[in-house]
Each structure stands twice: as structure tokens, then as C-alpha cells.
């Protein structure tokens, strides 16, 4: 019998744990829950094409392979919300209730960034899809997701372009064993995704919104070179940021930029 227990692979150095995990996926060498952790990332990925700087052996750089068999292609926010909620709960164990989710899935402590999530997907088509696949829509289905998580743990100094970054050590004054924390986080993510498949998403969405960064506060956003003030209300079930000012607004990911 093949071993179905998820792997936790510890790497010394890679360009990107997401790249490494995705290569395993495309080679047919990855399965549900397999995780790849690296002490050093030379070219880590962040949202919208940005780099994620991990620091030399100081932070969590972790990618988890997910087979989202119970989710449709248009339900990608459900996975994003579940992972973000897991990460904020994990970080708040040590840093306290000032840990929040900055929409869509950054981890913030007060007004400073402690972590980020990047999810990359493999979408299948009719030529590859099994007819019994539950999550197939209009000839496409969601084959794999690679969930990349970067969290600042022991890094004490950041370069100027990361002036709003913060680590767990800076908050608590304590040093942590990074690999053990990454293993804990891996298991917590898998537990939360099990909840996602067995419980109504409304519960996860409610918890996500309870931890939403700047909820019911006025923030400045930028859209198409226009800067405006608006009040953050919540995130909808399909992942839109709902804010209100003179009118109600619903923003998709990538449509607006936060100005903090």
C-alpha cells in the first residue's frame, strides 16, 4: 500500500518553495497535503509579482499542495479565506488579538505586515478531467492548488523597502524554532481545509470578517490613480471587499491598492 500520509519536506535552499512544489505537481510526484519548507528562498514569490524576502534561516517559507476536489473553479476565495484564517489564528497564538487579515490574505499585526499568502492553481480541461470529477464547471476543473505561505518569525532587521514589515521576535522578544512552527502551521492548514469540506463556508467567512484588518475604520484606497477615503465593512462570500462612503463599493482583488 502506498503511503498516503502528507509529506513535510525540509529543504536547505530553493529559489521559491512554490516553484519547487509546482514542479512536483507537474511531475506527478505530489499528493494532497504534501508540504515543502525551505530555510532560504532566493527568489520567493509574493502577490502581484512581488518578491517575498524570507531572511536567512529566520522565517517560514512553506508551500502546501492541495487537491481541491470539493471546490469549483469559481470558489477559489474559499481556499484563500480558510488559509488566511488559519495563519492569523496561528500567529495570534503568540502575538495576540492585534493580528488581523488584510484583505485578501495578508497577515498584519497592528499596521505592519507579518506574513503573506500566494496561491497558484492548476486548472484542468475536458481532455484531462475525469467525468466523475465533482468540481468541474463548463469543461474546466480545479486540479491542484499550491498554497505558498511566508511568515516573519525571527528576523530582527528588514531593508528599507520592507519598512512596514514585522516579525514574531520583534513583537514578543523571543526566539522561535522555525521548522517546528512550520510543521505546526502545516497541520493547522490541513485541519482547516478539512473543516472547509465538512462545514458551511459561512462559518469560516464570519470568522474571517471578525479578524478583518481595519474593519469599520476609514482607510485610503487607490484605484486608477484616484485616491479616496472609504470605510471597510466586510468581505463577501465571493471575495469582494465591501466598503462604503457616499456610495457602497465592491472591489475585486487587484482592483484597488491600500495606502497605509
C-alpha positions as CSV (number, residue, x, y, z in Angstrom):
1,X,0.0,0.0,0.0
2,X,1.4,3.5,-0.9
3,X,2.0,5.9,1.9
4,X,-0.9,8.4,1.9
5,X,0.4,10.5,4.8
6,X,1.3,14.0,3.7
7,X,5.0,14.7,3.4
8,X,6.8,17.5,5.1
9,X,10.0,18.1,3.1
10,X,12.7,20.3,4.6
11,X,14.9,22.0,2.0
12,X,18.1,24.0,2.7
13,X,17.8,26.4,-0.2
14,X,15.4,26.9,-3.2
15,X,14.5,29.8,-5.5
16,X,10.9,29.5,-4.4
17,X,9.0,26.8,-2.4
18,X,6.0,27.4,-4.7
19,X,8.2,26.7,-7.8
20,X,9.5,23.6,-6.1
21,X,6.1,22.4,-5.1
22,X,4.6,23.1,-8.6
23,X,7.4,21.2,-10.3
24,X,6.5,18.2,-8.1
25,X,2.8,18.6,-9.1
26,X,3.6,18.7,-12.8
27,X,5.9,15.7,-12.4
28,X,3.1,13.7,-10.8
29,X,5.2,13.4,-7.6
30,X,3.0,15.4,-5.2
31,X,-0.2,14.5,-3.4
32,X,-2.8,16.1,-1.2
33,X,-1.2,17.8,1.8
34,X,2.4,17.5,0.9
35,X,4.4,20.4,2.2
36,X,7.8,21.9,1.2
37,X,9.7,24.1,3.7
38,X,12.9,25.9,2.9
39,X,15.4,27.7,5.2
40,X,16.4,30.0,2.4
41,X,14.4,31.3,-0.6
42,X,16.5,33.2,-3.2
43,X,13.5,34.4,-5.2
44,X,10.4,33.9,-3.2
45,X,7.1,34.9,-4.7
46,X,4.6,37.5,-3.3
47,X,1.3,38.8,-4.5
48,X,1.1,40.7,-7.8
49,X,4.6,39.7,-9.0
50,X,6.4,41.0,-5.9
51,X,9.3,39.1,-4.3
52,X,8.9,37.7,-0.8
53,X,12.1,38.2,1.2
54,X,12.5,35.4,3.8
55,X,15.7,36.2,5.6
56,X,18.5,33.7,6.1
57,X,17.0,30.7,8.1
58,X,14.9,33.1,10.1
59,X,11.4,32.8,8.7
60,X,8.7,30.4,7.5
61,X,8.7,29.8,3.7
62,X,6.2,27.0,3.2
63,X,4.2,25.6,0.3
64,X,1.4,23.1,0.6
65,X,-0.1,21.1,-2.2
66,X,-3.9,20.9,-2.2
67,X,-6.2,18.9,-4.3
68,X,-9.5,21.0,-4.0
69,X,-11.8,18.2,-5.1
70,X,-14.8,19.6,-3.2
71,X,-14.4,23.1,-4.6
72,X,-15.3,24.6,-8.0
73,X,-13.0,26.7,-10.1
74,X,-15.1,29.8,-9.2
75,X,-14.7,29.1,-5.4
76,X,-11.0,30.0,-5.1
77,X,-11.7,32.6,-2.4
78,X,-12.9,29.8,-0.1
79,X,-9.5,28.3,-0.1
80,X,-7.8,31.7,0.3
81,X,-10.0,32.6,3.2
82,X,-9.5,29.3,5.0
83,X,-5.7,29.6,4.7
84,X,-5.7,33.2,5.8
85,X,-7.8,32.5,8.8
86,X,-5.5,29.6,9.8
87,X,-2.4,31.8,9.5
88,X,-3.9,34.7,11.6
89,X,-5.1,32.3,14.3
90,X,-1.6,30.6,14.3
91,X,0.2,34.0,14.5
92,X,-2.2,35.4,17.2
93,X,-1.3,32.5,19.5
94,X,2.0,34.2,20.1
95,X,1.3,37.8,19.1
96,X,-2.2,38.3,20.4
97,X,-5.5,39.7,19.2
98,X,-4.0,42.6,17.3
99,X,-3.2,40.1,14.5
100,X,-5.6,40.7,11.5
101,X,-6.3,39.6,8.0
102,X,-5.6,42.4,5.5
103,X,-7.8,41.6,2.5
104,X,-7.4,39.4,0.7
105,X,-4.9,37.3,2.6
106,X,-2.0,39.3,4.2
107,X,-1.3,38.8,7.9
108,X,-0.9,42.1,9.7
109,X,0.0,43.0,13.3
110,X,-1.3,46.5,14.1
111,X,-0.3,48.3,10.9
112,X,2.6,46.2,10.0
113,X,2.9,43.1,7.7
114,X,3.9,39.8,9.4
115,X,3.1,37.4,6.6
116,X,1.6,36.8,3.2
117,X,-0.1,34.1,1.1
118,X,0.2,33.3,-2.6
119,X,-2.0,30.6,-4.1
120,X,-1.1,29.3,-7.6
121,X,-3.5,26.9,-9.4
122,X,-3.5,24.2,-11.9
123,X,-6.8,24.1,-13.9
124,X,-7.7,21.1,-16.0
125,X,-9.9,20.7,-19.1
126,X,-12.2,18.2,-20.6
127,X,-9.3,16.4,-22.2
128,X,-7.8,15.6,-18.7
129,X,-10.9,15.7,-16.5
130,X,-12.4,12.5,-15.2
131,X,-16.1,12.6,-15.9
132,X,-16.8,11.9,-12.2
133,X,-14.9,15.0,-11.0
134,X,-17.2,16.8,-8.7
135,X,-15.7,20.3,-9.2
136,X,-15.9,20.5,-13.0
137,X,-17.6,23.6,-14.5
138,X,-18.0,24.4,-18.2
139,X,-15.3,21.9,-19.2
140,X,-12.7,23.0,-16.6
141,X,-11.9,21.8,-13.1
142,X,-9.5,22.7,-10.4
143,X,-6.8,20.0,-10.3
144,X,-4.3,21.4,-7.8
145,X,-3.5,24.5,-5.7
146,X,-0.1,25.3,-4.3
147,X,-0.5,27.4,-1.2
148,X,2.6,29.5,-0.5
149,X,2.9,30.9,3.0
150,X,5.6,33.3,4.2
151,X,5.6,34.5,7.8
152,X,8.3,36.6,9.5
153,X,9.5,34.7,12.6
154,X,13.0,35.5,13.9
155,X,14.1,38.3,11.5
156,X,15.1,41.4,13.5
157,X,16.0,43.8,10.7
158,X,14.4,44.5,7.4
159,X,15.7,46.5,4.5
160,X,14.2,49.9,3.6
161,X,11.7,48.7,1.0
162,X,10.1,46.5,3.8
163,X,9.8,49.3,6.3
164,X,6.3,48.1,7.4
165,X,7.4,44.5,8.0
166,X,7.4,43.0,11.5
167,X,8.4,39.6,12.9
168,X,7.2,37.5,15.8
169,X,10.5,38.0,17.5
170,X,10.1,41.8,17.3
171,X,6.7,41.5,18.8
172,X,7.4,39.0,21.6
173,X,11.2,39.4,22.2
174,X,11.5,35.7,21.9
175,X,13.4,33.4,19.5
176,X,11.4,30.5,17.9
177,X,12.3,27.2,16.3
178,X,11.2,27.9,12.7
179,X,10.9,24.4,11.4
180,X,8.7,23.3,14.3
181,X,6.4,26.3,13.8
182,X,6.2,25.5,10.1
183,X,5.2,21.9,10.9
184,X,2.5,23.1,13.3
185,X,1.2,25.5,10.7
186,X,1.1,22.8,8.0
187,X,-1.1,20.6,10.2
188,X,-3.4,23.5,11.1
189,X,-3.9,24.4,7.5
190,X,-4.9,20.8,6.7
191,X,-7.3,20.7,9.6
192,X,-8.9,24.0,8.5
193,X,-9.3,22.6,4.9
194,X,-11.0,19.6,6.3
195,X,-13.4,21.9,8.1
196,X,-13.9,23.7,4.7
197,X,-15.1,20.4,3.2
198,X,-17.3,19.4,6.1
199,X,-18.9,22.7,7.4
200,X,-20.7,25.6,5.8
201,X,-18.4,28.2,4.4
202,X,-20.5,30.9,6.2
203,X,-18.8,29.9,9.5
204,X,-15.3,30.4,8.1
205,X,-16.3,33.7,6.4
206,X,-17.8,35.0,9.6
207,X,-14.5,34.3,11.4
208,X,-12.5,35.8,8.6
209,X,-14.6,39.0,8.8
210,X,-14.3,39.1,12.6
211,X,-10.5,39.3,12.1
212,X,-10.6,41.7,9.1
213,X,-8.0,44.5,9.1
214,X,-9.4,48.0,9.6
215,X,-13.0,46.7,9.8
216,X,-15.4,49.6,10.4
217,X,-12.5,52.1,10.0
218,X,-11.9,54.7,7.4
219,X,-9.0,53.8,5.1
220,X,-7.4,55.3,2.0
221,X,-7.5,53.3,-1.2
222,X,-6.2,54.0,-4.7
223,X,-7.9,53.0,-7.9
224,X,-6.9,54.1,-11.4
225,X,-4.6,56.8,-9.9
226,X,-7.5,58.2,-7.8
227,X,-7.1,58.2,-4.0
228,X,-10.2,58.1,-1.9
229,X,-11.3,57.5,1.7
230,X,-13.8,54.8,2.4
231,X,-15.0,52.7,5.4
232,X,-14.2,49.0,5.4
233,X,-17.3,46.9,6.1
234,X,-16.6,43.2,5.2
235,X,-15.6,40.8,2.6
236,X,-18.3,39.0,0.7
237,X,-18.6,35.2,0.1
238,X,-17.1,35.6,-3.4
239,X,-14.1,37.5,-2.0
240,X,-15.1,41.1,-2.9
241,X,-14.1,43.9,-0.4
242,X,-17.2,45.8,0.6
243,X,-16.6,49.4,1.6
244,X,-18.9,52.4,1.9
245,X,-18.6,56.2,1.6
246,X,-21.0,58.3,-0.5
247,X,-21.9,55.0,-2.2
248,X,-21.4,51.3,-1.5
249,X,-18.3,49.8,-3.2
250,X,-17.4,46.2,-4.1
251,X,-13.8,45.7,-5.1
252,X,-12.2,42.6,-6.7
253,X,-8.7,41.6,-5.8
254,X,-6.1,43.7,-7.7
255,X,-8.6,46.4,-8.3
256,X,-7.5,48.7,-5.5
257,X,-4.3,49.4,-3.6
258,X,-4.1,50.1,0.1
259,X,-2.4,53.3,1.2
260,X,-1.3,52.9,4.8
